[in-house]
Amino acid sequence: MATIGVIGTGSMGGMLIRKFVETGAFPAGDVMASNRSTEKAMAVAATTGIGIAWSNLDLAAASDMIFICVKPLEVKSLLKELKGVLTADKLVVSIAADVTIRDITDLCDARVARVIPSVTSECSRGVSLVAFGDSSTEADRSLVLSALDSISRPVEAEEVNFELLADLTSCAPAFISSMMHEFALSAARREGISPRLAELLVMETLAGTAELLKTVKGFEEVVTRVATAGGITEEGVKVIRKVAPSMYDDLLEVTLAKHSLVKDRIKDQAS
Ligand SMILES: NC(=O)c1ccc[n+]([C@@H]2O[C@H](COP(=O)([O-])OP(=O)(O)OC[C@H]3O[C@@H](n4cnc5c(N)ncnc54)[C@H](OP(=O)(O)O)[C@@H]3O)[C@@H](O)[C@H]2O)c1
């Protein structure tokens, strides 16, 4: 069994550790973590039973598979810190947005996989995007895919499309929640019901719609089941179809522009 190291026990790293251990993807005894502020790693260790490494170097030296869960602009300096330790017999799995497999292989000899997880893995749902570097092996693929399968639906994709696809997977929980919140607030403003009640109604309906979608062929089937021709719901659907395309075009445009900005900043960091 591989020894798993996780560097960065923040929001995502902490969630991945908890879920990998909870689902049995990796036994707690095979996992260790390091974090810049050690207290955070200690807190995750206390609740999951994993081990702690007192430095990133110790962790990388002792691990076969190393998850990099730090912010994108912190990855290059971390890889430099680990210079000489990330050898070809190790597998690096980076979850950092905008840091390419090439950025990583330029700084170490390890085999590399890139994963874009989603906060929805908290409830073992949603998509993890995955791409593998050229030197990764079949064993790497099955290890990474089976671990991700226990906490999400892994979807292999071309790395070049990661930013756009991540809008639909890892960013989407924020987009969907934000849209649904606005829907609830709009109703609360008009009808004098409390925002709390409006939010509850929308949240329950969203959860029900997500369940319903699992039983049908696609979104359109749900739309036609509710929005019968000439009915009231159809009027609302018409508004969404008029307004939403340009909203989503804007959303994708600004998020992709931000990705380009971050990628440029990563490129400008000294190698
Ligand atoms: N949040 C999401 O939904 C999401 C989705 C997909 C991918 N991602 C990716 O996941 C990565 C982490 O995001 P996050 O939201 O989890 O960020 P976060 O909560 O800020 O966690 C980052 C963690 O990394 C630690 N850290 C920073 N530099 C370090 C170093 N040199 N050595 C060891 N630990 C170090 C930080 O420690 P301190 O406690 O000292 O600050 C912090 O605990 C990002 O690259 C992001 O692109 C996030």
The ligand as an SDF file (V2000), in Angstrom:
LIG
                    3D

 48 52  0  0  0  0  0  0  0  0999 V2000
  -11.5950   25.7740   -2.5310 N   0  0  0  0  0  0  0  0  0  0  0  0
  -12.0340   25.1040   -3.5900 C   0  0  0  0  0  0  0  0  0  0  0  0
  -13.2570   24.9050   -3.8090 O   0  0  0  0  0  0  0  0  0  0  0  0
  -11.0410   24.5090   -4.5620 C   0  0  0  0  0  0  0  0  0  0  0  0
  -11.5090   23.7120   -5.6100 C   0  0  0  0  0  0  0  0  0  0  0  0
  -10.5880   23.1340   -6.4830 C   0  0  0  0  0  0  0  0  0  0  0  0
   -9.2120   23.3700   -6.3060 C   0  0  0  0  0  0  0  0  0  0  0  0
   -8.8050   24.1760   -5.2810 N   0  0  0  0  0  0  0  0  0  0  0  0
   -7.3560   24.3980   -5.1040 C   0  0  0  0  0  0  0  0  0  0  0  0
   -7.0010   23.9110   -3.8350 O   0  0  0  0  0  0  0  0  0  0  0  0
   -5.8490   24.6010   -3.3690 C   0  0  0  0  0  0  0  0  0  0  0  0
   -6.0450   24.9480   -1.9100 C   0  0  0  0  0  0  0  0  0  0  0  0
   -7.1750   25.8030   -1.7940 O   0  0  0  0  0  0  0  0  0  0  0  0
   -7.8920   25.9970   -0.3850 P   0  0  0  0  0  0  0  0  0  0  0  0
   -9.1750   26.6560   -0.6690 O   0  0  0  0  0  0  0  0  0  0  0  0
   -7.8520   24.7270    0.3850 O   0  0  0  0  0  0  0  0  0  0  0  0
   -6.8640   27.0610    0.2790 O   0  0  0  0  0  0  0  0  0  0  0  0
   -6.5710   27.2810    1.8310 P   0  0  0  0  0  0  0  0  0  0  0  0
   -7.7600   26.9800    2.6550 O   0  0  0  0  0  0  0  0  0  0  0  0
   -5.9200   28.6190    1.9390 O   0  0  0  0  0  0  0  0  0  0  0  0
   -5.4720   26.1610    2.1600 O   0  0  0  0  0  0  0  0  0  0  0  0
   -4.1400   26.2660    1.7620 C   0  0  0  0  0  0  0  0  0  0  0  0
   -3.3160   25.6390    2.8660 C   0  0  0  0  0  0  0  0  0  0  0  0
   -1.9840   25.5300    2.4110 O   0  0  0  0  0  0  0  0  0  0  0  0
   -1.1320   25.8290    3.4960 C   0  0  0  0  0  0  0  0  0  0  0  0
    0.1840   26.2040    2.9580 N   0  0  0  0  0  0  0  0  0  0  0  0
    0.5040   27.2990    2.2180 C   0  0  0  0  0  0  0  0  0  0  0  0
    1.8010   27.2400    1.8710 N   0  0  0  0  0  0  0  0  0  0  0  0
    2.2920   26.0950    2.4060 C   0  0  0  0  0  0  0  0  0  0  0  0
    3.5730   25.4940    2.3880 C   0  0  0  0  0  0  0  0  0  0  0  0
    4.6080   26.0400    1.7500 N   0  0  0  0  0  0  0  0  0  0  0  0
    3.7290   24.3370    3.0540 N   0  0  0  0  0  0  0  0  0  0  0  0
    2.7000   23.7520    3.7060 C   0  0  0  0  0  0  0  0  0  0  0  0
    1.4700   24.2760    3.7530 N   0  0  0  0  0  0  0  0  0  0  0  0
    1.2750   25.4350    3.1040 C   0  0  0  0  0  0  0  0  0  0  0  0
   -1.8200   26.9430    4.2230 C   0  0  0  0  0  0  0  0  0  0  0  0
   -1.3270   27.0040    5.5460 O   0  0  0  0  0  0  0  0  0  0  0  0
   -1.6580   28.2200    6.5790 P   0  0  0  0  0  0  0  0  0  0  0  0
   -2.6520   27.6470    7.5220 O   0  0  0  0  0  0  0  0  0  0  0  0
   -0.3740   28.5510    7.2300 O   0  0  0  0  0  0  0  0  0  0  0  0
   -2.1910   29.3650    5.7610 O   0  0  0  0  0  0  0  0  0  0  0  0
   -3.2800   26.4840    4.1430 C   0  0  0  0  0  0  0  0  0  0  0  0
   -3.6380   25.6480    5.2210 O   0  0  0  0  0  0  0  0  0  0  0  0
   -5.6810   25.8340   -4.2590 C   0  0  0  0  0  0  0  0  0  0  0  0
   -4.5500   25.6810   -5.0820 O   0  0  0  0  0  0  0  0  0  0  0  0
   -6.9390   25.8790   -5.1090 C   0  0  0  0  0  0  0  0  0  0  0  0
   -6.6760   26.3170   -6.4210 O   0  0  0  0  0  0  0  0  0  0  0  0
   -9.6770   24.7280   -4.4040 C   0  0  0  0  0  0  0  0  0  0  0  0
  1  2  1  0
  2  3  2  0
  2  4  1  0
  4  5  1  0
  4 48  2  0
  5  6  2  0
  6  7  1  0
  7  8  2  0
  8  9  1  0
  8 48  1  0
  9 10  1  0
  9 46  1  0
 10 11  1  0
 11 12  1  0
 11 44  1  0
 12 13  1  0
 13 14  1  0
 14 15  2  0
 14 16  1  0
 14 17  1  0
 17 18  1  0
 18 19  2  0
 18 20  1  0
 18 21  1  0
 21 22  1  0
 22 23  1  0
 23 24  1  0
 23 42  1  0
 24 25  1  0
 25 26  1  0
 25 36  1  0
 26 27  1  0
 26 35  1  0
 27 28  2  0
 28 29  1  0
 29 30  1  0
 29 35  2  0
 30 31  1  0
 30 32  2  0
 32 33  1  0
 33 34  2  0
 34 35  1  0
 36 37  1  0
 36 42  1  0
 37 38  1  0
 38 39  2  0
 38 40  1  0
 38 41  1  0
 42 43  1  0
 44 45  1  0
 44 46  1  0
 46 47  1  0
M  CHG  2   8   1  16  -1
M  END
$$$$
